[in-house]
Amino acid sequence: MTGRGTSAAAGSCPGKDHLERVRDAVADYYAAFVERMSLDEASCPSLFRFGASQVIEELYGTRTAEELEQVQGVSLGCGNPLSAAALATGQVVLDLGCGLGLDCLLAAKAVGSSGRVVGIDLVDDMVKRALLTARSAGQDNAGFVRCAMESVPLSSGSVDVAISNCAVNLSADKGAVLSEAARLLKPGGRLVVYDILSDAVVPDEVCSDLGRWAGCVGGVLTAEQYVRHLNRAGLVEARVREAGSAEGLVERVPGAPRLYVGEITARRQ
């Protein structure tokens, strides 16, 4: 995740035009990432390099720091939402901003053939890659859809568990993302998100820089802001805990507040 870049202010840059500019910038950045990965498959740490089935077997369960580093180029994540998701056989799982699909593959193994996993991502090439990897790994219960996190083409109340791994911060309308997650969850369904959080509201010069938005810096929230969005979405038992350092995962910006990895959980009543 190091070196990513794109941003805009969560509070100081409202309006439809701002939302569209952020979305376009994020999509362009990650489309370029997939293209670079395709050109340099041999040196990029990908499921294609390590072998999808082998990676799933080795990484299923809690991932260590070393394991996360090994697959950084695939997950594009900042943690392991499955460690808190407590998935069970037969469940339906939604991955918001699935990237290349690592967490979807791990979730598909956990819910078994009677369960189903749907990964959604804004970037068409991400979705295509994730689908190819799932099929090569024999995970036929994992499907992928190209769409925005703010508007998912699934029925209300159709999901047992919604997960996300360092993707919600990329949206310029996080309230819409979390409200959509609440809509999709069944009564009692759970949301588990790993994301980059901030000790304080990021300065305007950081959050208005589109170069830092896709870098998971410009659009970060504080824990308090996250909880407010969850509550407004109608989710209950909202909790945030610090799960690790963001050092090495995102750009260090002089003058910006401390960033860290947060585990965010909530439930639909």
C-alpha positions as a LaTeX table, in Angstrom:
\begin{tabular}{lrrr}
\hline
Residue & $x$ (\AA) & $y$ (\AA) & $z$ (\AA) \\
\hline
Met1 & 0.00 & 0.00 & 0.00 \\
Thr2 & 3.03 & 2.22 & 0.35 \\
Gly3 & 3.20 & 5.04 & $-2.13$ \\
Arg4 & $-0.46$ & 5.14 & $-3.08$ \\
Gly5 & $-2.00$ & 8.54 & $-3.57$ \\
Thr6 & $-5.32$ & 10.35 & $-4.04$ \\
Ser7 & $-7.47$ & 12.54 & $-1.68$ \\
Ala8 & $-10.18$ & 15.07 & $-0.88$ \\
Ala9 & $-11.73$ & 16.39 & 2.27 \\
Ala10 & $-14.39$ & 14.29 & 3.91 \\
Gly11 & $-16.00$ & 17.38 & 5.37 \\
Ser12 & $-14.61$ & 20.33 & 3.41 \\
Cys13 & $-15.21$ & 19.08 & $-0.12$ \\
Pro14 & $-18.90$ & 18.18 & $-0.26$ \\
Gly15 & $-21.05$ & 17.91 & $-3.34$ \\
Lys16 & $-21.66$ & 15.57 & $-6.23$ \\
Asp17 & $-18.70$ & 16.86 & $-8.22$ \\
His18 & $-16.32$ & 16.07 & $-5.35$ \\
Leu19 & $-17.70$ & 12.56 & $-4.94$ \\
Glu20 & $-17.27$ & 11.83 & $-8.62$ \\
Arg21 & $-13.72$ & 13.21 & $-8.72$ \\
Val22 & $-12.67$ & 11.04 & $-5.80$ \\
Arg23 & $-14.31$ & 7.95 & $-7.29$ \\
Asp24 & $-12.63$ & 8.52 & $-10.66$ \\
Ala25 & $-9.24$ & 9.12 & $-9.09$ \\
Val26 & $-9.45$ & 5.97 & $-6.94$ \\
Ala27 & $-10.63$ & 3.84 & $-9.88$ \\
Asp28 & $-7.84$ & 5.14 & $-12.12$ \\
Tyr29 & $-5.18$ & 4.48 & $-9.49$ \\
Tyr30 & $-6.16$ & 0.88 & $-8.85$ \\
Ala31 & $-6.74$ & 0.11 & $-12.51$ \\
Ala32 & $-3.16$ & 1.24 & $-13.09$ \\
Phe33 & $-2.03$ & $-0.99$ & $-10.20$ \\
Val34 & $-3.55$ & $-4.06$ & $-11.87$ \\
Glu35 & $-1.93$ & $-3.11$ & $-15.16$ \\
Arg36 & 1.48 & $-2.77$ & $-13.51$ \\
Met37 & 0.99 & $-6.10$ & $-11.78$ \\
Ser38 & 0.17 & $-7.79$ & $-15.09$ \\
Leu39 & 3.35 & $-6.42$ & $-16.65$ \\
Asp40 & 5.52 & $-7.60$ & $-13.76$ \\
Glu41 & 3.87 & $-10.79$ & $-12.57$ \\
Ala42 & 7.17 & $-12.45$ & $-11.71$ \\
Ser43 & 8.19 & $-9.87$ & $-9.11$ \\
Cys44 & 4.77 & $-8.89$ & $-7.77$ \\
Pro45 & 3.57 & $-10.90$ & $-4.73$ \\
Ser46 & 0.34 & $-12.24$ & $-6.21$ \\
Leu47 & $-1.88$ & $-15.27$ & $-5.91$ \\
Phe48 & $-0.78$ & $-16.18$ & $-9.43$ \\
Arg49 & 2.84 & $-16.25$ & $-8.32$ \\
Phe50 & 2.36 & $-18.25$ & $-5.12$ \\
Gly51 & $-0.52$ & $-20.43$ & $-6.32$ \\
Ala52 & $-4.03$ & $-19.65$ & $-5.14$ \\
Ser53 & $-4.74$ & $-22.96$ & $-3.43$ \\
Gln54 & $-1.42$ & $-22.90$ & $-1.57$ \\
Val55 & $-1.97$ & $-19.35$ & $-0.33$ \\
Ile56 & $-5.49$ & $-20.14$ & 0.88 \\
Glu57 & $-4.27$ & $-23.16$ & 2.82 \\
Glu58 & $-1.32$ & $-21.31$ & 4.36 \\
Leu59 & $-3.15$ & $-18.09$ & 5.23 \\
Tyr60 & $-6.56$ & $-19.36$ & 6.31 \\
Gly61 & $-7.08$ & $-18.23$ & 9.88 \\
Thr62 & $-5.28$ & $-15.39$ & 11.62 \\
Arg63 & $-2.50$ & $-13.95$ & 9.51 \\
Thr64 & 0.81 & $-12.96$ & 11.08 \\
Ala65 & 2.66 & $-9.76$ & 10.17 \\
Glu66 & 4.99 & $-11.82$ & 8.00 \\
Glu67 & 2.09 & $-13.43$ & 6.16 \\
Leu68 & 0.45 & $-10.07$ & 5.59 \\
Glu69 & 3.69 & $-8.76$ & 4.12 \\
Gln70 & 3.95 & $-11.78$ & 1.81 \\
Val71 & 0.56 & $-11.17$ & 0.24 \\
Gln72 & 0.49 & $-7.36$ & 0.46 \\
Gly73 & 0.31 & $-7.05$ & $-3.30$ \\
Val74 & $-2.78$ & $-9.24$ & $-3.44$ \\
Ser75 & $-4.95$ & $-8.23$ & $-0.53$ \\
Leu76 & $-4.15$ & $-4.50$ & $-0.69$ \\
Gly77 & $-5.53$ & $-4.63$ & 2.83 \\
Cys78 & $-4.35$ & $-3.53$ & 6.25 \\
Gly79 & $-5.51$ & $-6.46$ & 8.39 \\
Asn80 & $-7.62$ & $-9.58$ & 8.63 \\
Pro81 & $-11.36$ & $-8.90$ & 8.97 \\
Leu82 & $-12.03$ & $-12.64$ & 8.97 \\
Ser83 & $-10.31$ & $-12.94$ & 12.34 \\
Ala84 & $-13.29$ & $-11.14$ & 13.92 \\
Ala85 & $-16.00$ & $-12.28$ & 11.49 \\
Ala86 & $-16.51$ & $-15.77$ & 13.02 \\
Leu87 & $-17.88$ & $-17.12$ & 9.75 \\
Ala88 & $-19.98$ & $-20.28$ & 9.77 \\
Thr89 & $-20.96$ & $-22.86$ & 7.20 \\
Gly90 & $-23.79$ & $-21.75$ & 4.93 \\
Gln91 & $-23.49$ & $-18.01$ & 5.51 \\
Val92 & $-23.65$ & $-15.30$ & 2.84 \\
Val93 & $-20.69$ & $-12.90$ & 2.99 \\
Leu94 & $-20.21$ & $-9.57$ & 1.21 \\
Asp95 & $-16.74$ & $-8.04$ & 0.76 \\
Leu96 & $-16.91$ & $-4.27$ & 0.17 \\
Gly97 & $-13.97$ & $-3.26$ & $-2.02$ \\
Cys98 & $-12.66$ & $-6.79$ & $-2.54$ \\
Gly99 & $-9.65$ & $-5.87$ & $-4.66$ \\
Leu100 & $-7.99$ & $-9.00$ & $-6.05$ \\
Gly101 & $-10.17$ & $-11.21$ & $-3.87$ \\
Leu102 & $-7.93$ & $-12.76$ & $-1.21$ \\
Asp103 & $-10.37$ & $-12.23$ & 1.66 \\
Cys104 & $-13.21$ & $-13.51$ & $-0.52$ \\
Leu105 & $-11.34$ & $-16.74$ & $-1.17$ \\
Leu106 & $-10.62$ & $-17.22$ & 2.51 \\
Ala107 & $-14.26$ & $-16.49$ & 3.34 \\
Ala108 & $-15.48$ & $-18.88$ & 0.64 \\
Lys109 & $-13.49$ & $-21.68$ & 2.24 \\
Ala110 & $-14.94$ & $-20.82$ & 5.65 \\
Val111 & $-18.62$ & $-20.83$ & 4.62 \\
Gly112 & $-18.30$ & $-23.97$ & 2.51 \\
Ser113 & $-20.20$ & $-25.07$ & $-0.55$ \\
Ser114 & $-23.56$ & $-24.30$ & 1.09 \\
Gly115 & $-22.51$ & $-20.69$ & 1.65 \\
Arg116 & $-21.78$ & $-17.87$ & $-0.76$ \\
Val117 & $-19.37$ & $-14.95$ & $-0.98$ \\
Val118 & $-19.86$ & $-11.85$ & $-3.13$ \\
Gly119 & $-16.96$ & $-9.47$ & $-3.65$ \\
Ile120 & $-17.62$ & $-6.04$ & $-5.10$ \\
Asp121 & $-15.08$ & $-3.60$ & $-6.47$ \\
Leu122 & $-15.10$ & $-0.42$ & $-8.51$ \\
Val123 & $-12.30$ & $-1.56$ & $-10.83$ \\
Asp124 & $-13.29$ & $-3.92$ & $-13.64$ \\
Asp125 & $-9.84$ & $-5.51$ & $-13.92$ \\
Met126 & $-9.80$ & $-6.22$ & $-10.17$ \\
Val127 & $-13.09$ & $-8.08$ & $-10.50$ \\
Lys128 & $-11.88$ & $-10.07$ & $-13.51$ \\
Arg129 & $-8.64$ & $-11.04$ & $-11.76$ \\
Ala130 & $-10.46$ & $-12.04$ & $-8.58$ \\
Leu131 & $-12.86$ & $-14.25$ & $-10.54$ \\
Leu132 & $-10.01$ & $-15.97$ & $-12.40$ \\
Thr133 & $-8.18$ & $-16.63$ & $-9.15$ \\
Ala134 & $-11.29$ & $-18.01$ & $-7.46$ \\
Arg135 & $-11.90$ & $-20.41$ & $-10.33$ \\
Ser136 & $-8.26$ & $-21.52$ & $-10.36$ \\
Ala137 & $-8.57$ & $-22.25$ & $-6.64$ \\
Gly138 & $-11.80$ & $-24.20$ & $-7.13$ \\
Gln139 & $-13.84$ & $-21.73$ & $-5.05$ \\
Asp140 & $-17.02$ & $-21.79$ & $-7.11$ \\
Asn141 & $-19.01$ & $-20.26$ & $-4.25$ \\
Ala142 & $-17.20$ & $-16.92$ & $-4.65$ \\
Gly143 & $-18.64$ & $-14.43$ & $-7.13$ \\
Phe144 & $-17.60$ & $-10.89$ & $-8.03$ \\
Val145 & $-19.46$ & $-7.79$ & $-9.20$ \\
Arg146 & $-18.18$ & $-4.47$ & $-10.49$ \\
Cys147 & $-20.00$ & $-1.69$ & $-8.65$ \\
Ala148 & $-19.52$ & 1.13 & $-6.18$ \\
Met149 & $-19.68$ & 0.43 & $-2.44$ \\
Glu150 & $-22.39$ & 3.06 & $-2.09$ \\
Ser151 & $-24.81$ & 1.15 & $-4.35$ \\
Val152 & $-24.65$ & $-2.65$ & $-4.34$ \\
Pro153 & $-27.04$ & $-4.63$ & $-6.60$ \\
Leu154 & $-28.12$ & $-7.12$ & $-3.94$ \\
Ser155 & $-31.42$ & $-7.54$ & $-2.15$ \\
Ser156 & $-31.99$ & $-5.93$ & 1.24 \\
Gly157 & $-31.45$ & $-8.28$ & 4.15 \\
Ser158 & $-29.57$ & $-10.86$ & 2.06 \\
Val159 & $-26.17$ & $-10.87$ & 3.78 \\
Asp160 & $-25.08$ & $-12.52$ & 7.05 \\
Val161 & $-21.70$ & $-10.82$ & 7.34 \\
Ala162 & $-20.28$ & $-7.79$ & 5.51 \\
Ile163 & $-16.50$ & $-7.35$ & 5.59 \\
Ser164 & $-14.09$ & $-4.78$ & 4.21 \\
Asn165 & $-10.31$ & $-4.53$ & 4.28 \\
Cys166 & $-8.93$ & $-1.01$ & 3.94 \\
Ala167 & $-11.49$ & 0.08 & 1.35 \\
Val168 & $-14.17$ & 2.16 & 3.09 \\
Asn169 & $-11.69$ & 5.01 & 3.58 \\
Leu170 & $-11.46$ & 5.29 & $-0.22$ \\
Ser171 & $-15.07$ & 6.45 & $-0.49$ \\
Ala172 & $-15.92$ & 10.13 & $-0.33$ \\
Asp173 & $-19.34$ & 9.23 & 1.12 \\
Lys174 & $-18.66$ & 6.81 & 3.94 \\
Gly175 & $-22.10$ & 7.38 & 5.40 \\
Ala176 & $-23.63$ & 6.02 & 2.19 \\
Val177 & $-21.30$ & 3.00 & 2.25 \\
Leu178 & $-22.19$ & 2.08 & 5.82 \\
Ser179 & $-25.91$ & 2.72 & 5.24 \\
Glu180 & $-25.75$ & 0.40 & 2.24 \\
Ala181 & $-24.05$ & $-2.25$ & 4.36 \\
Ala182 & $-26.81$ & $-1.88$ & 6.96 \\
Arg183 & $-29.47$ & $-2.28$ & 4.25 \\
Leu184 & $-27.90$ & $-5.47$ & 2.96 \\
Leu185 & $-27.41$ & $-7.14$ & 6.34 \\
Lys186 & $-29.99$ & $-9.55$ & 7.70 \\
Pro187 & $-31.39$ & $-8.81$ & 11.18 \\
Gly188 & $-28.58$ & $-9.76$ & 13.53 \\
Gly189 & $-26.06$ & $-9.61$ & 10.66 \\
Arg190 & $-22.59$ & $-8.29$ & 11.42 \\
Leu191 & $-20.23$ & $-5.76$ & 9.87 \\
Val192 & $-16.47$ & $-6.25$ & 10.30 \\
Val193 & $-14.15$ & $-3.65$ & 8.80 \\
Tyr194 & $-10.40$ & $-3.18$ & 8.98 \\
Asp195 & $-9.42$ & 0.33 & 7.97 \\
Ile196 & $-6.87$ & 3.08 & 8.40 \\
Leu197 & $-7.96$ & 5.48 & 11.14 \\
Ser198 & $-6.60$ & 8.75 & 12.44 \\
Asp199 & $-6.06$ & 10.17 & 15.93 \\
Ala200 & $-7.53$ & 13.48 & 14.74 \\
Val201 & $-9.25$ & 14.98 & 11.73 \\
Val202 & $-6.73$ & 15.20 & 8.88 \\
Pro203 & $-5.75$ & 18.72 & 7.79 \\
Asp204 & $-7.45$ & 20.27 & 4.77 \\
Glu205 & $-4.23$ & 20.22 & 2.75 \\
Val206 & $-4.11$ & 16.44 & 3.15 \\
Cys207 & $-7.76$ & 15.61 & 2.68 \\
Ser208 & $-8.06$ & 17.88 & $-0.36$ \\
Asp209 & $-5.15$ & 16.17 & $-2.15$ \\
Leu210 & $-6.53$ & 13.64 & $-4.62$ \\
Gly211 & $-3.05$ & 12.09 & $-4.74$ \\
Arg212 & $-3.43$ & 10.93 & $-1.14$ \\
Trp213 & $-7.04$ & 9.72 & $-1.29$ \\
Ala214 & $-6.26$ & 6.47 & $-3.12$ \\
Gly215 & $-3.24$ & 6.22 & $-0.83$ \\
Cys216 & $-5.59$ & 5.56 & 2.11 \\
Val217 & $-4.48$ & 8.78 & 3.82 \\
Gly218 & $-6.67$ & 11.62 & 2.60 \\
Gly219 & $-10.01$ & 10.04 & 3.38 \\
Val220 & $-9.37$ & 8.55 & 6.80 \\
Leu221 & $-11.76$ & 9.06 & 9.70 \\
Thr222 & $-11.29$ & 9.18 & 13.43 \\
Ala223 & $-12.81$ & 6.41 & 15.53 \\
Glu224 & $-15.48$ & 8.84 & 16.74 \\
Gln225 & $-16.44$ & 9.80 & 13.18 \\
Tyr226 & $-16.69$ & 6.11 & 12.22 \\
Val227 & $-18.98$ & 5.34 & 15.16 \\
Arg228 & $-21.23$ & 8.28 & 14.29 \\
His229 & $-21.62$ & 6.99 & 10.73 \\
Leu230 & $-22.40$ & 3.49 & 12.01 \\
Asn231 & $-25.03$ & 4.80 & 14.41 \\
Arg232 & $-26.64$ & 6.98 & 11.75 \\
Ala233 & $-26.82$ & 3.92 & 9.49 \\
Gly234 & $-28.89$ & 2.20 & 12.18 \\
Leu235 & $-26.20$ & $-0.25$ & 13.23 \\
Val236 & $-25.80$ & $-1.09$ & 16.90 \\
Glu237 & $-22.99$ & $-2.30$ & 19.18 \\
Ala238 & $-20.52$ & $-0.19$ & 17.19 \\
Arg239 & $-16.98$ & $-0.73$ & 18.45 \\
Val240 & $-13.57$ & 0.42 & 17.30 \\
Arg241 & $-10.29$ & $-0.95$ & 18.59 \\
Glu242 & $-6.72$ & $-0.26$ & 17.54 \\
Ala243 & $-5.45$ & $-3.38$ & 15.78 \\
Gly244 & $-1.98$ & $-2.34$ & 14.72 \\
Ser245 & 0.34 & 0.25 & 13.28 \\
Ala246 & $-0.11$ & 1.84 & 9.86 \\
Glu247 & 3.66 & 2.20 & 9.55 \\
Gly248 & 4.79 & 0.90 & 6.17 \\
Leu249 & 1.22 & 0.52 & 4.92 \\
Val250 & 0.50 & 4.13 & 4.03 \\
Glu251 & 2.49 & 7.26 & 3.31 \\
Arg252 & 3.76 & 9.18 & 6.33 \\
Val253 & 2.62 & 12.77 & 5.91 \\
Pro254 & 4.49 & 15.47 & 7.90 \\
Gly255 & 2.12 & 17.43 & 10.12 \\
Ala256 & $-0.71$ & 14.93 & 9.78 \\
Pro257 & $-2.13$ & 13.14 & 12.85 \\
Arg258 & $-1.04$ & 9.62 & 13.74 \\
Leu259 & $-2.59$ & 6.91 & 11.58 \\
Tyr260 & $-3.26$ & 3.36 & 12.74 \\
Val261 & $-5.13$ & 0.21 & 11.71 \\
Gly262 & $-8.54$ & $-0.06$ & 13.31 \\
Glu263 & $-10.92$ & $-2.98$ & 13.67 \\
Ile264 & $-14.49$ & $-1.71$ & 13.37 \\
Thr265 & $-17.44$ & $-3.94$ & 14.23 \\
Ala266 & $-21.20$ & $-3.39$ & 14.42 \\
Arg267 & $-24.47$ & $-5.32$ & 14.11 \\
Arg268 & $-27.84$ & $-4.82$ & 12.52 \\
Gln269 & $-30.73$ & $-5.16$ & 14.99 \\
\hline
\end{tabular}
